[in-house]
Amino acid sequence: MNLFGMGTFEILTILVVATLVFGPNKIPEFARKAGEFLRSFRRVTTDMTKEFTKAIDSSPTKPSDKK
């Protein structure tokens, strides 16, 4: 398993440390907040990509040099 360039051992180590530091009750809350952040970040980047694509598609093209 390779998530964000980390292996299984690294992910498990992070989860164990997070559980020890924050407690098992706070982990779902942090996961929910992280999910909300990622969802909003994807929405913003998708909207920006659509706007850039629309602006590029609607921009005037160069006149051709046909003579």
N, C-alpha and C positions, 0 to 999 in steps of 0.2 A: 504494500500500500504506500502510495506516495502522494501526500497532500501538501501543497505549497512547498515542495522540495524537502519535506520532512518525512521520515520513516515512521513506522508503527511505534518504535520505542520512544522516539522524541515526543510524539503526540500523547502517548500514555504518561510520560513524565510530566508534561505540561498539565494534563488533567489532574494528576495526583497532587502536584504542587498547588494548583488552583483550588482544589478541594480542601487542602490543609490550610491555605491562607484565608479563603473566603467562607469556607463551610459549605456543606452539601446543599443547604437551603438556598444559597445565592447563585449557584451555578445555572439553574434553569432561567433565572432572571437575566443573567448576563448573556446567555445563549439567545434569549428572546430579543434583547436589545441589539445584539450583533446581527441577528436575522433581519430586524427592522432596518438597521443601518445599511446592510447589503442590498436589501430590496429597494430602498430609496436611492442608493447610489446607482444601481442598475437602471432605475427609472430615469434618473437625471442624465446618465450617459446615453441612454437610448434616445431620449428627447433631443439631446444635443446633436447626436449623429443624424437624426431625421432632419433637424434644422439645417445642418451643414450640407447634407445631401440635397435638400430642397433649394438652398441658396446656390449651390454649384450647378444644379440642373436648370435653374431659371436665369443664370447669368448669361449675358449676351456672348455669342461666340465671335471669334476673330473673323473679320472679313477675309474672304479668300482672295488671293492675288491672281485671279484668272484674267488674262488679257488676250 
